[in-house]
């Protein structure tokens, strides 16, 4: 965890330095050529919505599990900016995020014991059906024992767990930034997100 924080800080510093260079070049172009300046301003507006202030964050890429089905009638689409109305972890509530994908699947909250001898994780939200080992398409019921194949937290992959809740729904992979500058990608249910204007 400490290495992630250090890596995040280093990436943050580099991103700020590089973005400052890009801003100066854009301003020089604007001063030298008004036509190019107008084009640059439009491109900057488009890029802001798509990057969610990426210069202030550390990207933690996360793979979508194999076999998960894209949602056909989702409220939000890739690139939409949303506000998170959930508090799965400190600093999450009220954060803005960008939709990376929408999927139709079964979502679970799971209690598990990390493989790295960490503290038991109670009611972890969310694990999708495709992140559980060796399952068919049937929804599991609370109390069912599972083995996790998700690996976005230390000690999660291969951990034994128990289903706390289960729901067939549309889930979204959302990239967001915590107040401490750490960028994350997590699953959210539709009810946990609202459109940001």
VENNORJO-V518040 format. One record per residue. N is the residue number from 1. RES is the residue in one letter. PSI is psi in degrees with one decimal (NA if undefined). Layout:
# VENNORJO-V518040
N/RES/PSI
N/RES/PSI
This chain:
# VENNORJO-V518040
1/X/-41.4
2/X/-39.7
3/X/-37.8
4/X/-41.3
5/X/-44.2
6/X/-45.9
7/X/-40.9
8/X/-43.2
9/X/-44.7
10/X/-44.6
11/X/-40.4
12/X/-48.3
13/X/-46.7
14/X/-42.2
15/X/-41.5
16/X/-44.6
17/X/-47.6
18/X/-38.1
19/X/-32.2
20/X/-39.1
21/X/-42.1
22/X/-38.2
23/X/-42.1
24/X/-43.2
25/X/-39.3
26/X/-40.5
27/X/-39.1
28/X/-42.0
29/X/-39.0
30/X/-41.5
31/X/-35.3
32/X/-27.2
33/X/108.5
34/X/-34.0
35/X/-46.8
36/X/-35.0
37/X/-41.8
38/X/-40.5
39/X/-41.3
40/X/-42.6
41/X/-43.0
42/X/-43.0
43/X/-38.4
44/X/-38.9
45/X/-43.6
46/X/-44.3
47/X/-32.4
48/X/-44.9
49/X/-35.2
50/X/-24.5
51/X/-14.5
52/X/54.4
53/X/48.4
54/X/-22.2
55/X/-13.8
56/X/10.9
57/X/171.5
58/X/123.0
59/X/130.9
60/X/91.1
61/X/146.5
62/X/129.6
63/X/141.6
64/X/133.2
65/X/146.8
66/X/138.6
67/X/-7.7
68/X/141.3
69/X/129.0
70/X/140.5
71/X/141.3
72/X/-32.7
73/X/54.7
74/X/150.8
75/X/-40.3
76/X/149.8
77/X/166.5
78/X/130.1
79/X/-15.2
80/X/141.1
81/X/130.3
82/X/162.4
83/X/134.4
84/X/124.5
85/X/48.5
86/X/155.3
87/X/54.2
88/X/-29.6
89/X/162.8
90/X/132.9
91/X/-5.4
92/X/-43.9
93/X/125.1
94/X/-5.7
95/X/151.4
96/X/148.7
97/X/171.5
98/X/133.5
99/X/124.9
100/X/-20.2
101/X/156.2
102/X/132.6
103/X/144.4
104/X/113.4
105/X/-173.2
106/X/131.5
107/X/139.6
108/X/147.5
109/X/138.3
110/X/138.0
111/X/133.1
112/X/163.5
113/X/116.2
114/X/148.5
115/X/-13.5
116/X/24.8
117/X/25.7
118/X/178.6
119/X/143.6
120/X/139.0
121/X/116.7
122/X/133.9
123/X/47.3
124/X/130.2
125/X/128.9
126/X/152.5
127/X/130.2
128/X/158.2
129/X/-38.4
130/X/-5.6
131/X/12.7
132/X/143.6
133/X/132.6
134/X/45.1
135/X/152.8
136/X/-159.8
137/X/-2.7
138/X/139.8
139/X/135.1
140/X/156.2
141/X/155.6
142/X/136.5
143/X/-16.1
144/X/139.0
145/X/139.0
146/X/165.8
147/X/127.3
148/X/138.8
149/X/0.2
150/X/147.1
151/X/27.6
152/X/-2.5
153/X/148.7
154/X/130.0
155/X/6.6
156/X/-46.0
157/X/126.4
158/X/-0.7
159/X/144.9
160/X/138.1
161/X/-179.7
162/X/135.6
163/X/129.5
164/X/-45.8
165/X/158.4
166/X/141.2
167/X/132.0
168/X/122.0
169/X/179.1
170/X/130.1
171/X/155.1
172/X/138.5
173/X/121.0
174/X/133.6
175/X/128.8
176/X/169.6
177/X/127.3
178/X/160.4
179/X/-26.2
180/X/4.4
181/X/-4.2
182/X/128.8
183/X/136.5
184/X/162.0
185/X/124.6
186/X/163.4
187/X/140.7
188/X/145.0
189/X/158.4
190/X/-37.4
191/X/-13.1
192/X/2.8
193/X/144.8
194/X/152.2
195/X/141.3
196/X/129.3
197/X/NA
